């Protein structure tokens, strides 16, 4: 089970993380970046999923800069509060927190950045801007096409979208593909936004399982292996 800890970014900001560690020596470390709902139980569960696969995982609470414990429900009022909280952060702060997570995972091996929705957007940003990121596993990054199409990952990357995503229409998915021919992209027929999350209405169990399998296989291919 993941545990709640606190770490400090280079700018002095102290923030909460969820951390889960494998029972065996880690294959690497994964930074799990949350969507607009904050550091939810789902994100903590994802950290546990990574740990079961042999990776150390940490998930930062990006909204701690606004106030501690800001976690929102999936109904309309929660989504609106989450959007306002996300708008109150900025890229420099998010990158500082991701960098602190990267450093916290340094002893775990190669560091992977991953994220969901707005967290996927932040993962894309980190993969282009930060050193020390070995790979990216991106779940339906929401602003990749609209804000970051001029940025390109500097590490091996896999990205997943549903073709029925109401946040990222299929035309935007194809724009991302065209601009990043080296990125491994998977599109899931009939799947909507947030299809990986069993707590949300668009959850697609079959797509989620396949997406997870493909992500693990991708990391097995691209990460350096221990001697």
ZAMINU-545217 format. One line per 2 residues: number of its first residue (from 1); their letters; for each residue x, z, y of N, C-alpha, C, CB. Coordinates in pm, 1 decimal, always signed. Each point is the difference from the previous one (the first is absolute). Glycine has a CB too. Example, Ala and Ser with C-alpha at 12.3 -4.5 7.8 and 13.67 -1.06 7.14 Angstrom:
2
1	as	+1319.0:+780.0:-569.0:-89.0:+0.0:+119.0:+90.0:+0.0:+120.0:-189.2:+124.6:-117.3; +154.2:-196.6:+222.3:+82.0:+6.0:+119.0:-77.0:+73.0:+109.0:+118.4:-214.5:-62.8
This chain:
227
1	xx	+83.2:+0.0:-120.2:-83.2:+0.0:+120.2:+86.9:+0.0:+125.6:-181.2:+121.8:-125.2; +138.3:-198.0:+225.4:+75.4:-3.8:+124.3:-8.7:+135.0:+70.8:-43.0:-247.6:+20.5
3	xx	+143.6:+277.2:+58.2:+1.9:+121.9:+78.6:+13.5:-34.8:+147.2:+100.7:+127.5:-192.2; -147.5:-39.4:+278.3:+11.7:-19.7:+144.2:+127.8:+65.3:+50.0:-250.9:-7.8:+24.0
5	xx	+329.8:-70.3:+48.6:+124.6:+46.6:+59.0:+3.8:-46.7:+145.4:+120.5:-5.9:-225.5; -16.6:+45.3:+297.7:+20.6:-49.2:+134.7:+144.3:-47.2:+14.8:-177.6:+156.2:+89.5
7	xx	+195.3:-266.8:-20.3:+133.0:-50.3:+32.8:+2.1:-34.0:+148.3:+35.3:-90.6:-235.6; +83.0:+61.7:+287.1:+15.7:-24.1:+143.4:+61.3:-136.7:+23.6:+25.4:+245.9:+41.2
9	xx	-85.4:-321.7:+48.9:+51.9:-131.8:+37.2:+116.9:+15.4:+96.1:-227.8:-102.3:-32.5; +299.4:-6.1:+53.2:+117.7:+3.1:+86.5:-34.3:+37.1:+143.5:+103.5:-171.1:-145.8
11	xx	-226.6:+146.4:+188.4:-40.9:+35.0:+136.4:-48.1:+144.8:+12.3:-61.7:-238.5:+33.8; +74.6:+316.6:-141.5:-35.8:+141.0:+3.6:-141.5:+30.6:-44.5:+160.5:+20.7:+180.5
13	xx	-240.9:-121.9:-208.9:-138.4:+22.1:-43.2:-3.0:+49.5:-143.7:-80.2:-178.8:+157.3; +15.5:+293.8:-178.3:-14.4:+57.3:-133.6:-139.8:-33.4:-50.8:+164.3:+188.7:+51.9
15	xx	-172.2:-243.1:-172.9:-128.3:-47.4:-50.1:-13.8:+26.4:-149.6:-2.5:-175.5:+178.4; -122.6:+174.1:-221.7:-31.1:+24.4:-140.5:+26.1:-125.3:-83.5:-172.3:+170.5:+67.8
17	xx	+215.6:-148.4:-189.6:+3.6:-104.8:-100.9:-60.8:+54.2:-128.5:+206.1:-104.6:+104.7; -262.0:+15.3:-183.8:-29.2:+30.3:-139.6:+117.2:-52.8:-81.8:-254.6:-10.8:+35.0
19	xx	+299.1:+87.8:-130.4:+112.5:-44.1:-83.1:-30.6:+25.3:-147.1:+161.1:+47.1:+188.2; -131.4:-147.4:-269.8:-13.3:+12.1:-145.3:+128.8:-52.1:-63.0:-254.4:-26.8:+9.6
21	xx	+306.9:+101.2:-106.1:+125.2:-37.5:-65.5:-21.6:-16.7:-149.3:+130.7:+121.5:+176.0; -59.9:-217.4:-235.3:-11.9:-20.4:-144.0:+68.4:+110.6:-78.5:-9.9:-244.9:+39.6
23	xx	-23.5:+256.2:-166.5:+61.9:+102.2:-83.9:+135.9:-45.8:-50.4:-226.7:+80.3:-67.5; +255.8:-208.6:+78.2:+127.9:-55.7:-40.7:+76.1:-44.4:+124.8:-95.7:-74.4:-223.8
25	xx	+225.2:+45.6:+212.2:+72.9:-50.7:+116.2:-71.1:-122.8:+58.5:+216.9:+87.4:-97.3; -235.0:-91.9:+228.9:-81.5:-105.8:+59.0:+64.0:-137.9:-6.9:-93.3:+171.1:+149.2
27	xx	+7.0:-272.8:-163.6:+43.4:-139.5:+8.8:+26.0:-40.8:+144.5:-130.8:-51.7:-206.6; +70.8:+123.8:+298.0:+8.3:-29.0:+141.4:-100.1:+87.4:+73.1:+74.7:-237.2:-44.9
29	xx	-89.5:+211.1:+175.0:-95.1:+75.1:+80.5:-98.4:-94.2:+66.9:+171.1:+178.7:+37.8; -295.2:-133.5:-22.5:-104.0:-80.7:+62.3:-59.0:+74.8:+119.4:-51.5:-110.2:-221.9
31	xx	+47.4:+43.6:+335.7:-68.3:+52.8:+118.5:-140.2:-58.5:+0.4:+217.8:+23.4:+133.1; -319.2:+62.1:-138.0:-140.3:-42.6:-8.5:-65.1:+23.4:+136.1:-12.1:+54.2:-249.7
33	xx	-31.7:-161.0:+314.5:-51.8:+8.3:+136.1:-152.2:-11.4:+0.8:+214.1:-98.3:+86.8; -277.8:+193.1:-21.3:-145.8:+10.8:-6.9:-71.1:-97.0:+94.7:+28.8:+238.8:-63.0
35	xx	-156.6:-259.0:+33.9:-88.2:-79.7:+84.6:-52.9:+86.9:+114.6:-64.6:-146.4:-197.6; -38.0:+98.6:+267.6:-49.3:+70.6:+118.4:-64.3:+134.1:-32.1:-34.6:-220.2:+104.7
37	xx	+14.1:+249.7:-232.4:-66.7:+124.8:-36.2:+97.0:+117.3:-11.0:-170.6:-134.7:-119.6; +299.9:+109.1:+134.6:+98.4:+106.5:-3.7:+49.9:+28.4:-141.2:-108.0:+96.7:+200.6
39	xx	+171.6:+17.3:-214.5:+62.6:+38.7:-126.6:-108.0:+56.7:-92.9:+222.9:+48.3:+116.3; -300.5:-139.4:-173.3:-116.4:+34.6:-82.5:+41.2:+40.9:-141.0:-138.4:-158.7:+134.3
41	xx	+40.5:+207.1:-209.6:+23.3:+29.6:-141.4:+42.5:-126.1:-75.1:-168.9:+186.2:+11.0; +113.2:-299.6:+26.9:+37.7:-125.1:-66.3:+149.1:-27.2:+16.7:-231.1:-90.4:+39.4
43	xx	+283.5:+107.4:+80.4:+142.6:-24.5:+23.5:+84.2:+99.4:-78.6:-51.1:-90.2:+229.1; +8.2:+213.8:-236.8:+71.2:+98.0:-81.6:-3.6:-40.0:-147.5:-57.4:+180.2:+166.3
45	xx	-56.8:-232.1:-210.0:-10.7:-46.5:-138.3:+94.4:-116.7:-26.6:-238.4:+75.7:-4.7; +252.5:-164.1:+102.8:+91.9:-113.1:-16.8:+143.6:+50.6:-14.6:-154.4:-148.4:+134.7
47	xx	+190.1:+250.3:-59.6:+133.3:+59.7:-18.3:+17.2:+48.0:-143.8:+4.3:+69.8:+242.4; -107.8:-6.0:-296.8:+6.1:+45.6:-138.9:+12.6:-118.3:-96.2:-137.4:+201.4:+61.8
49	xx	+67.6:-310.5:-32.1:+9.7:-119.3:-84.7:+143.1:-52.4:-3.6:-238.2:-57.4:+54.0; +301.1:+52.7:+61.9:+139.4:-46.0:+3.5:+91.1:+94.3:-79.2:-41.9:-105.1:+225.0
51	xx	+18.7:+234.3:-210.8:+83.6:+96.7:-72.1:-14.4:-16.8:-151.3:-22.5:+160.5:+192.1; -98.3:-188.4:-238.2:-21.1:-22.2:-143.5:+74.2:-123.9:-49.8:-223.4:+110.1:+20.1
53	xx	+250.2:-202.7:+70.6:+74.4:-121.1:-36.9:+150.0:+15.5:+19.0:-199.0:-133.2:+62.3; +242.5:+253.4:-24.4:+143.2:+27.1:+9.0:+58.7:-8.2:+139.2:+13.3:-84.9:-225.4
55	xx	-97.9:+77.4:+328.2:+48.5:-8.4:+137.6:-32.5:+128.7:+75.4:-29.3:-250.4:-3.3; +122.9:+293.8:+89.0:-32.4:+105.0:+96.7:-80.4:-64.4:+112.2:+210.4:+134.8:-56.6
57	xx	-315.0:-67.5:+101.7:-87.8:-59.0:+101.2:-28.3:+99.9:+110.7:-103.2:-147.5:-174.0; +106.4:+98.9:+297.6:-37.7:+82.0:+114.8:-97.6:-79.0:+86.0:+222.9:+121.8:-3.3
59	xx	-318.1:-51.3:+62.3:-98.9:-61.3:+88.2:-4.2:+78.8:+129.8:-136.6:-83.6:-196.9; +173.1:+22.9:+309.0:-1.5:+71.4:+127.3:-140.0:+6.4:+61.5:+235.6:-72.6:+35.7
61	xx	-262.1:+180.1:+36.8:-124.1:+13.8:+76.4:+27.2:-51.2:+141.8:-78.2:+201.3:-140.3; +52.9:-329.0:+163.5:+31.7:-60.0:+129.9:-80.8:+59.5:+114.1:+57.7:-208.0:-119.3
63	xx	-174.7:+264.3:+89.4:-83.8:+52.2:+107.4:+40.5:+139.5:+44.9:-183.7:-138.1:-88.7; +286.4:+197.3:+27.5:+46.0:+132.4:+40.7:+47.1:+2.9:+144.9:+64.7:+43.2:-235.6
65	xx	-23.3:-156.0:+288.7:+41.2:-3.1:+140.7:-118.1:+25.5:+93.2:+182.8:-160.2:-59.6; -302.7:+133.0:+13.3:-120.3:+23.1:+78.6:-52.2:+141.2:-24.2:-55.7:-245.4:-9.9
67	xx	+60.6:+287.1:-115.0:-43.9:+133.9:-37.7:+10.9:+14.8:-149.7:-155.3:+12.6:+197.0; +186.8:+106.6:-247.2:+19.1:+18.5:-144.1:-130.4:-13.4:-77.3:+192.2:+149.3:+49.8
69	xx	-180.7:-196.5:-173.3:-113.4:-2.6:-91.1:-108.5:-99.3:+34.8:+49.5:+232.1:-41.2; -15.7:-339.4:+109.0:-100.7:-99.6:+38.9:-23.6:-95.5:-117.1:+68.8:+16.5:+244.7
71	xx	-173.1:+12.4:-321.7:-42.0:-81.1:-114.0:-148.9:-28.0:+16.8:+179.1:+100.2:-154.0; -218.4:-225.9:+134.2:-136.3:-41.3:+31.6:-70.8:-56.8:-122.7:+71.6:-46.4:+235.0
73	xx	-203.7:+57.7:-234.2:-80.7:-55.4:-106.9:-16.2:-150.2:+14.4:-119.1:+216.8:-17.4; +60.2:-276.9:-85.6:-9.6:-145.9:-4.4:-127.0:-54.8:+65.5:+132.9:+8.5:-208.4
75	xx	-220.6:+78.2:+256.8:-119.0:-45.9:+70.4:+38.9:-54.3:+137.3:-142.1:+168.7:-123.5; +44.1:-225.5:+193.6:+27.7:-68.2:+126.8:+64.7:+92.1:+102.5:-192.8:-149.2:-45.3
77	xx	+147.4:+275.4:+53.5:+58.6:+89.1:+100.2:+144.3:+33.8:-33.3:-226.0:+94.0:+44.9; +257.0:-80.6:-174.2:+138.1:+24.4:-39.8:+89.4:-119.0:+28.7:-82.7:+153.3:-175.2
79	xx	+32.1:-272.1:+148.0:+77.2:-120.7:+28.0:+28.0:-13.2:+148.8:-101.7:-110.7:-199.6; +2.6:+142.4:+282.8:+20.3:-9.5:+143.7:+102.5:+102.8:+48.5:-235.1:-83.5:+24.7
81	xx	+226.3:+206.2:-75.6:+98.9:+101.8:+36.0:+139.5:-41.0:-46.2:-177.5:+176.9:-14.7; +184.5:-238.9:-102.8:+128.9:-46.5:-49.6:+57.6:-110.9:+84.8:-70.7:+64.0:-226.5
83	xx	-13.6:-156.5:+269.4:+47.9:-108.9:+85.6:+54.5:+54.0:+132.7:-167.9:-154.8:-106.2; +98.5:+252.8:+161.6:+47.4:+59.6:+125.0:+132.8:+71.9:-20.5:-237.1:+25.4:+76.4
85	xx	+250.7:+43.7:-188.6:+125.7:+69.1:-29.1:+113.8:-99.4:-18.7:-128.3:+187.0:-106.3; +99.4:-295.3:+34.0:+102.6:-102.2:-20.2:+40.1:-62.0:+132.6:-89.9:-46.6:-229.0
87	xx	-6.2:+21.2:+316.6:+30.2:-58.3:+130.3:+83.6:+93.8:+87.0:-212.5:-129.6:-15.2; +204.8:+260.5:-11.9:+75.2:+97.8:+77.9:+144.5:+14.7:-47.5:-213.7:+119.2:+41.6
89	xx	+247.2:-179.7:-154.5:+139.2:-1.7:-45.3:+67.2:-124.8:+55.4:-58.0:+128.6:-211.6; +185.8:-145.5:+184.3:+67.8:-123.6:+38.6:+105.1:-35.4:-103.7:-40.9:+48.9:+243.2
91	xx	+90.5:-170.5:-235.2:+92.5:-49.1:-102.0:+127.9:+81.7:-5.9:-94.2:-226.5:+31.7; +144.8:+267.9:+82.9:+124.5:+77.1:+0.1:-16.6:+131.3:-74.7:+62.8:-104.3:+217.8
93	xx	-174.9:+171.8:-196.3:-24.0:+126.6:-69.2:-15.8:-21.4:-150.2:-108.6:+90.2:+206.7; +31.5:-191.7:-243.1:-20.4:-28.4:-142.1:+131.6:-32.8:-68.7:-230.1:-82.7:+50.9
95	xx	+312.0:+0.3:+12.7:+129.5:-35.0:-59.2:+90.4:+122.1:-11.6:-21.1:-230.4:+94.8; +17.1:+320.7:+3.0:+81.4:+121.6:-6.9:-40.8:+85.3:-119.6:+27.9:-3.9:+249.7
97	xx	-158.5:+10.9:-275.6:-47.8:+79.4:-113.2:+34.0:-67.0:-133.2:-185.4:+88.8:+143.8; +174.4:-221.4:-148.5:+38.6:-71.3:-122.5:+149.2:+17.6:-26.3:-184.5:-168.1:+36.8
99	xx	+265.5:+160.1:+68.8:+144.8:+18.7:-16.6:+31.7:+139.5:-52.6:+41.1:-162.9:+185.8; -113.9:+264.0:-138.6:+22.4:+135.8:-49.4:-37.9:+10.3:-147.7:-42.8:+91.5:+230.7
101	xx	-63.9:-159.7:-270.6:-37.6:-2.9:-141.6:+105.6:-71.8:-83.4:-241.8:+3.6:+65.7; +292.3:-113.8:-13.1:+107.7:-72.4:-68.8:+118.6:+92.8:-23.9:-74.2:-216.6:+105.9
103	xx	+111.4:+291.4:-4.1:+114.4:+90.1:-12.9:-30.0:+113.2:-98.5:+68.2:-55.4:+235.6; -192.9:+101.9:-238.3:-38.3:+106.5:-93.5:+6.9:-47.4:-144.0:-147.5:+97.5:+175.0
105	xx	+136.8:-229.2:-196.1:+3.6:-57.3:-134.7:+137.6:-55.8:-37.3:-241.3:-53.9:+25.7; +339.4:+74.2:+59.3:+129.5:-65.3:-19.0:+63.0:+32.1:-134.8:+31.3:+8.1:+245.0
107	xx	-51.6:+113.2:-294.9:+61.3:+38.9:-127.8:-76.8:-53.8:-120.3:+85.8:+205.0:+111.0; -198.6:-271.7:-86.7:-85.0:-46.4:-110.5:+31.6:-140.7:-45.9:-175.2:+147.4:+86.2
109	xx	+268.0:-215.8:-16.6:+30.5:-138.1:-35.6:-55.3:-95.7:+103.3:-0.3:+62.2:-240.9; -19.2:-189.7:+205.5:-50.5:-97.5:+96.2:-137.2:+40.5:+53.1:+129.9:-179.2:-117.0
111	xx	-149.9:+158.7:+246.3:-122.6:+43.9:+66.2:-93.1:-118.9:+22.2:+125.4:+188.1:+112.1; -249.8:-169.8:-153.9:-104.5:-101.5:+14.4:-97.0:+47.2:+106.9:+22.9:-73.3:-242.7
113	xx	-71.2:-18.0:+326.0:-104.8:+34.0:+94.8:-129.3:-65.4:-46.8:+166.5:+20.1:+191.6; -274.5:+56.2:-183.6:-130.2:-47.4:-46.6:-106.7:+52.8:+94.3:+78.8:-7.8:-241.2
115	xx	-194.6:-57.0:+244.0:-105.3:+49.3:+86.8:-130.1:-74.3:-20.1:+172.4:+64.4:+163.3; -279.0:-2.2:-112.6:-135.7:-50.4:-16.2:-61.5:-26.7:+137.3:-25.1:+126.8:-217.7
117	xx	-31.7:-246.2:+236.6:-71.3:-34.8:+122.2:+93.3:+15.2:+121.3:-219.6:+73.6:-104.8; +190.3:+15.9:+200.0:+93.0:+18.2:+111.2:+134.8:+50.3:-49.6:-192.6:+47.0:+152.4
119	xx	+191.8:+29.3:-261.3:+126.4:+40.0:-60.9:+76.2:-118.0:-55.8:-100.4:+218.6:-53.3; +28.1:-320.9:+4.5:+66.1:-122.9:-41.8:+61.8:-72.6:+117.4:-159.5:-18.1:-188.4
121	xx	+92.5:+21.8:+303.9:+57.2:-58.2:+121.0:+129.5:+71.7:+36.9:-230.0:-64.5:+79.8; +228.7:+197.5:-89.6:+120.2:+77.9:+31.7:+111.3:-26.1:-101.1:-144.3:+175.7:+105.2
123	xx	+107.5:-194.3:-231.9:+100.3:-33.2:-101.6:+65.9:-134.0:+32.4:-130.2:+129.6:-173.2; +49.0:-227.1:+213.8:+54.3:-131.2:+37.5:+96.4:+14.1:+117.2:-210.5:-112.2:-81.2
125	xx	+170.7:+188.7:+181.4:+85.0:+24.1:+116.2:+131.5:+64.8:-41.8:-204.1:+23.5:+144.1; +196.2:+78.9:-228.4:+120.9:+69.7:-44.9:+90.3:-91.5:-80.6:-127.1:+213.8:-2.6
127	xx	+68.4:-299.9:-78.8:+81.3:-89.7:-83.0:+77.3:-100.0:+83.6:-165.0:+26.2:-182.7; +116.4:-52.9:+303.3:+68.8:-93.1:+89.5:+95.9:+70.3:+95.7:-197.3:-149.5:-16.5
129	xx	+169.8:+276.1:+48.3:+73.3:+66.7:+108.0:+99.3:+106.4:-47.1:-196.5:-43.4:+140.7; +173.6:+103.0:-256.3:+83.7:+112.3:-42.1:+102.3:-42.7:-104.0:-188.5:+155.2:+48.7
131	xx	+307.3:-97.8:-39.0:+99.9:-15.1:-105.1:-33.0:+95.3:-114.8:+176.0:-68.3:+169.8; -116.8:+42.7:-284.6:-12.4:+92.1:-111.6:-129.0:-9.1:-77.8:+144.2:+144.5:+126.3
133	xx	-217.2:-253.7:-110.7:-122.4:-21.6:-76.7:+29.1:-105.9:-106.3:-148.3:+62.2:+199.4; +133.4:-26.3:-325.8:+39.0:-88.4:-110.0:-109.9:-96.9:-40.5:+150.4:+178.6:-78.7
135	xx	-277.6:-141.9:+102.2:-111.7:-84.6:-41.2:-125.8:+48.0:+70.8:+106.9:-45.6:-225.8; -206.7:-42.2:+228.1:-129.0:+33.8:+59.6:-112.5:-34.6:-97.9:+92.9:-40.2:+232.8
137	xx	-187.8:+134.2:-247.5:-122.8:-23.1:-76.6:-115.4:+22.0:+96.7:+104.9:+73.7:-223.8; -172.6:-181.5:+262.0:-95.9:+4.6:+109.8:-142.1:-23.5:-51.8:+178.1:-81.1:+159.1
139	xx	-267.9:+175.7:-127.8:-139.5:-10.6:-39.6:-84.0:-35.7:+122.2:+34.3:+167.7:-187.1; -77.3:-291.6:+193.3:-89.7:-54.7:+102.5:+31.6:+48.4:+142.0:-173.9:-12.4:-175.8
141	xx	+299.3:-12.2:+217.6:+39.6:+33.2:+136.4:-93.4:-64.9:+101.1:+237.5:+21.2:-75.3; -296.4:+58.4:+162.7:-110.2:-47.9:+83.2:+44.1:-79.9:+121.5:-125.7:+195.4:-76.2
143	xx	+244.7:-167.5:+129.9:+42.9:-64.2:+124.2:+120.0:-91.8:-17.9:-87.3:+196.4:+120.0; +118.8:-230.3:-242.7:+116.2:-86.3:-23.1:-19.9:-134.6:+68.3:+44.2:+114.8:-219.3
145	xx	-160.6:-175.7:+200.8:-25.7:-130.9:+60.7:-24.7:+10.5:+149.0:-93.8:-77.0:-215.5; +21.8:+178.8:+258.1:-42.1:+6.5:+140.3:+107.3:+52.1:+94.0:-228.1:+34.2:-82.0
147	xx	+322.1:+48.2:+31.8:+100.4:+60.5:+88.3:+144.3:-26.9:-41.2:-166.0:+174.2:+47.0; +189.3:-196.6:-175.5:+138.1:-1.5:-48.6:+39.8:-130.1:-69.6:-19.0:+244.3:-24.8
149	xx	-50.9:-352.5:+53.3:+31.7:-123.7:-71.2:+138.7:-52.8:+35.4:-243.1:-53.1:-4.7; +296.9:+95.9:+117.7:+134.8:-42.2:+39.1:+108.1:+86.4:-63.8:-94.1:-82.3:+214.9
151	xx	+55.1:+188.2:-284.5:+95.4:+86.5:-69.2:+2.7:-35.4:-147.8:-38.8:+184.8:+167.3; +158.8:-182.0:-226.1:+14.3:-37.8:-139.9:+77.0:+108.7:-74.6:-5.5:-245.4:+61.4
153	xx	-41.6:+284.8:-177.2:+69.2:+105.1:-75.0:+145.7:-37.1:-28.5:-218.9:+64.7:-102.9; +304.1:+37.0:+110.1:+141.6:-18.3:-32.1:+31.3:+51.3:-140.4:+56.8:+20.6:+243.9
155	xx	-160.1:-4.3:-324.0:+16.4:+48.7:-136.6:-102.2:-71.2:-87.6:+85.3:+227.1:+79.6; -65.9:-227.0:-210.1:-101.6:-57.9:-88.9:-135.8:+65.4:+23.2:+177.5:-49.6:-170.6
157	xx	-281.3:-31.9:+175.5:-132.2:+49.2:+37.8:-107.4:-60.5:-88.7:+78.3:+29.1:+235.5; -173.4:+56.2:-275.4:-122.9:-46.1:-63.6:-116.8:+51.3:+83.6:+106.7:-2.1:-233.0
159	xx	-207.9:-82.7:+252.9:-115.0:+37.8:+81.9:-127.4:-42.2:-72.0:+135.4:-22.5:+213.7; -236.7:+108.1:-203.9:-125.7:-19.2:-73.0:-117.9:-5.9:+96.9:+97.0:+119.3:-199.4
161	xx	-183.6:-217.9:+179.4:-124.2:-11.2:+77.8:-113.8:-39.8:-92.0:+128.9:-63.3:+207.3; -250.4:+100.7:-167.4:-119.5:-54.3:-62.6:-47.9:-120.3:+78.3:-62.8:+226.6:-87.6
163	xx	+0.9:-322.5:+20.6:-46.2:-118.1:+72.2:-133.8:+23.0:+70.0:+122.1:-140.0:-165.0; -177.5:+262.3:+150.2:-123.5:+35.7:+67.6:+23.0:+115.7:+97.1:-131.1:-79.1:-199.4
165	xx	+250.8:+83.5:+256.0:+39.9:+107.7:+90.8:-63.6:-23.4:+137.1:+218.9:+31.6:-125.1; -303.0:+61.6:+170.3:-66.7:-16.4:+129.4:+90.9:+33.8:+117.1:-214.8:+52.7:-111.3
167	xx	+328.1:+13.2:+84.9:+95.5:+34.6:+105.5:+103.7:-110.8:+17.0:-34.0:+244.5:-48.9; +80.3:-298.9:-62.4:+99.7:-107.5:+1.6:-62.0:-121.0:-69.5:+196.8:+165.2:-1.1
169	xx	-254.8:-257.3:+75.9:-64.2:-115.9:-62.8:+101.8:-87.6:-71.0:-177.4:+5.4:+175.3; +129.0:-84.1:-269.0:+90.3:-78.0:-84.0:+84.5:-96.7:+82.0:-163.6:+19.9:-186.6
171	xx	+113.1:-65.5:+300.7:+81.5:-86.3:+85.2:+124.5:+71.0:+49.6:-205.7:-120.1:+68.2; +193.4:+248.9:-34.2:+116.4:+77.4:+42.4:+95.5:+23.3:-116.7:-139.5:+110.8:+176.8
173	xx	+83.0:-89.4:-295.0:+84.9:+15.5:-118.7:+84.8:-124.9:-19.8:-170.7:+152.3:-106.3; +111.4:-267.4:+121.6:+74.3:-124.2:-17.8:+103.2:-19.9:+110.8:-199.1:-98.5:-114.7
175	xx	+171.9:+147.2:+235.6:+99.7:-6.2:+107.4:+121.8:+85.3:-35.0:-183.1:-38.4:+169.0; +159.5:+154.7:-225.9:+111.2:+85.0:-42.5:+81.6:-70.3:-108.3:-133.6:+206.7:+56.7
177	xx	+64.3:-267.0:-152.0:+69.3:-70.8:-107.6:+86.5:-113.6:+55.4:-188.0:+58.1:-156.7; +132.0:-135.7:+247.3:+72.2:-115.5:+54.3:+122.5:+43.0:+80.2:-215.4:-126.8:+7.7
179	xx	+204.3:+238.8:+63.0:+110.5:+46.4:+83.6:+107.6:+73.3:-79.0:-160.0:+16.8:+187.2; +129.0:+21.3:-311.9:+93.0:+80.3:-80.1:+6.8:-53.6:-142.7:-49.4:+202.3:+142.1
181	xx	+107.0:-320.2:-160.8:+0.4:-60.8:-133.3:+78.0:+80.7:-104.1:-20.5:-219.2:+112.4; +108.0:+309.1:-68.7:+76.1:+80.2:-95.0:-73.4:+126.8:-44.1:+205.8:-89.5:+104.5
183	xx	-319.6:+118.9:-42.4:-76.5:+119.5:-35.2:-89.6:-30.3:-119.8:+4.9:+79.6:+240.5; -5.0:+9.4:-338.8:-89.7:-14.1:-114.7:-138.4:+48.8:+40.4:+191.5:+30.6:-164.2
185	xx	-288.8:-119.4:+159.4:-134.9:+34.7:+42.4:-97.3:-16.7:-115.7:+54.0:-69.4:+235.1; -145.7:+165.3:-247.7:-107.0:-8.3:-98.7:-134.1:+16.4:+71.0:+151.8:+91.5:-182.2
187	xx	-244.9:-180.5:+152.4:-133.8:+4.1:+56.6:-98.8:+20.6:-114.7:+66.6:-151.4:+195.2; -157.5:+248.9:-178.9:-88.5:+43.2:-107.6:-141.9:-51.9:+25.9:+142.3:+206.8:-38.5
189	xx	-191.2:-295.6:-46.9:-131.6:-60.6:+20.8:-111.7:+104.5:+5.9:+82.6:-204.4:-116.9; -163.3:+195.7:+220.0:-115.1:+88.0:+14.6:+31.3:+138.1:+54.7:-97.2:-123.4:-184.6
191	xx	+223.7:+158.5:+197.0:+36.6:+134.2:+45.5:-8.5:+10.0:+151.5:+149.7:+26.3:-198.7; -198.0:+87.8:+246.4:-9.2:+25.0:+142.9:+114.3:+84.9:+50.3:-244.6:-18.7:-17.5
193	xx	+233.4:+60.5:+141.4:+101.7:+86.1:+58.7:-4.5:+136.6:-68.3:-16.2:-122.6:+221.8; +133.7:+186.0:-233.0:+12.0:+133.0:-61.4:-43.5:+0.4:-146.4:-39.4:+100.7:+224.5
195	xx	+58.9:-212.8:-292.6:-44.0:-7.9:-140.0:+77.3:+93.0:-91.7:-64.0:-234.3:+41.5; +180.8:+282.1:+0.8:+80.6:+87.4:-84.5:-50.9:+144.6:+0.6:+195.6:-148.4:+45.0
197	xx	-272.4:+185.1:+55.7:-37.3:+139.6:+23.0:-132.6:+34.0:-70.0:+121.7:-6.1:+221.2; -120.0:+90.8:-324.7:-124.4:+33.0:-71.1:-96.1:+83.9:+82.6:+128.0:-10.9:-210.2
199	xx	-82.9:+62.3:+324.3:-87.3:+79.8:+85.7:-81.3:-86.2:+96.6:+163.5:+186.8:-18.6; -134.6:-316.8:+25.8:-68.6:-86.2:+95.5:-91.9:-100.0:-70.3:+193.5:+25.9:+156.4
201	xx	-289.6:-75.8:-80.7:-107.2:-79.5:-59.1:+46.2:-134.9:-51.3:-154.9:+114.8:+151.1; +265.0:-167.0:-100.0:+47.4:-130.9:-42.8:+95.7:+7.2:-118.9:-28.2:-76.4:+233.9
203	xx	+38.1:+194.6:-294.3:+90.9:+15.2:-113.6:-32.6:-100.9:-110.8:+25.3:+244.1:+55.7; +80.1:-308.3:-104.5:-11.9:-94.8:-111.2:+98.3:+46.2:-107.3:-69.0:-196.3:+153.3
205	xx	+17.8:+260.6:-256.5:+85.8:+64.1:-99.6:+91.7:-99.8:-68.9:-176.3:+171.4:-34.6; +124.4:-286.9:-2.3:+82.4:-98.9:-70.9:+110.4:-52.2:+90.4:-196.9:-64.7:-140.9
207	xx	+163.2:+34.1:+266.2:+101.9:-48.3:+93.5:+104.3:+107.3:+27.4:-168.9:-152.1:+104.0; +124.5:+278.5:-95.9:+93.2:+108.5:+26.4:+101.3:+15.6:-113.5:-177.2:+115.0:+134.3
209	xx	+129.2:-121.5:-257.1:+90.0:+12.2:-115.1:+100.2:-114.3:-2.2:-179.9:+117.1:-129.0; +133.1:-238.5:+149.1:+89.0:-115.6:-1.6:+100.2:+6.2:+115.1:-181.3:-135.8:-107.6
211	xx	+133.5:+175.5:+222.9:+86.9:+14.2:+117.0:+112.5:+100.2:-26.9:-194.4:-56.0:+149.4; +160.2:+168.5:-209.7:+99.0:+103.4:-31.0:+100.6:-51.6:-103.2:-170.4:+179.6:+50.9
213	xx	+122.0:-245.8:-153.9:+90.1:-54.9:-101.6:+97.6:-100.5:+61.6:-178.5:+33.6:-174.1; +126.5:-119.6:+259.1:+85.5:-99.8:+64.6:+102.8:+65.2:+92.0:-187.9:-164.3:-12.8
215	xx	+149.3:+270.4:+80.2:+92.5:+69.2:+89.1:+114.8:+63.0:-77.5:-188.2:+43.6:+157.7; +155.2:+20.9:-268.3:+105.0:+61.1:-82.1:+92.4:-105.3:-59.0:-154.2:+188.9:-53.1
217	xx	+97.5:-299.1:+5.2:+82.0:-107.4:-56.4:+90.2:-60.7:+106.9:-179.3:-48.2:-169.2; +127.2:+34.0:+289.1:+79.4:-51.1:+111.6:+121.4:+89.6:+25.5:-207.8:-100.0:+101.8
219	xx	+186.0:+229.8:-94.9:+112.3:+91.6:+25.2:+99.8:-3.4:-115.0:-150.8:+147.1:+136.1; +103.2:-158.3:-258.2:+91.8:-10.3:-113.7:+91.1:-121.8:+14.8:-169.8:+113.6:-147.1
221	xx	+118.1:-220.5:+205.5:+78.4:-122.9:+18.1:+99.5:+8.9:+115.1:-192.0:-125.8:-91.7; +150.4:+186.7:+203.0:+79.5:-14.6:+123.4:+92.2:+116.7:+29.3:-183.4:-135.4:+86.8
223	xx	+156.4:+253.8:-142.3:+83.5:+113.7:+31.9:+127.6:-2.2:-81.9:-203.1:+131.4:+58.7; +313.1:-84.4:+1.8:+124.4:+8.5:-78.7:-15.5:+99.9:-112.3:+134.7:-60.6:+201.5
225	xx	-78.0:+29.2:-313.2:-8.0:+87.7:-117.0:+123.9:+88.7:-7.7:-139.0:-171.5:-121.9; +118.2:+294.4:+75.0:+113.2:+90.6:-17.6:+92.8:-53.7:-107.0:-140.7:+195.2:+70.6
227	x	+268.9:-172.8:-51.5:+99.1:-47.6:-96.7:-10.7:+77.7:-130.4:+152.8:-65.4:+187.8
